[in-house]
């Protein structure tokens, strides 16, 4: 029986920790940029020996805190879909 493949973006929500490669894929950035991120002082990262892991919840909160959604887009989403994008700029 074949297992179903999930996209990296969908599967990260099921994991407690992510790899540098997974954050690279999620953010659609180069591997160099992903490694630069994990070395920032404000980026959530855990080191297990020589392994770098990124805690999923804090990572998603970090992304959210740096995402700006213009007010007019929030209003459009509210009118069209009855939802508000939770990001604030």
HELIX and SHEET records of a PDB file:
HELIX    1   1 UNK A    8  UNK A   11  1                                   4    
HELIX    2   2 UNK A   12  UNK A   14  5                                   3    
HELIX    3   3 UNK A   20  UNK A   27  1                                   8    
HELIX    4   4 UNK A   31  UNK A   38  1                                   8    
HELIX    5   5 UNK A   56  UNK A   65  1                                  10    
HELIX    6   6 UNK A   71  UNK A   81  1                                  11    
SHEET    1   A 3 UNK A  17  UNK A  18  0                                        
SHEET    2   A 3 UNK A  51  UNK A  55 -1                                        
SHEET    3   A 3 UNK A  46  UNK A  48 -1                                        
END                                                                             
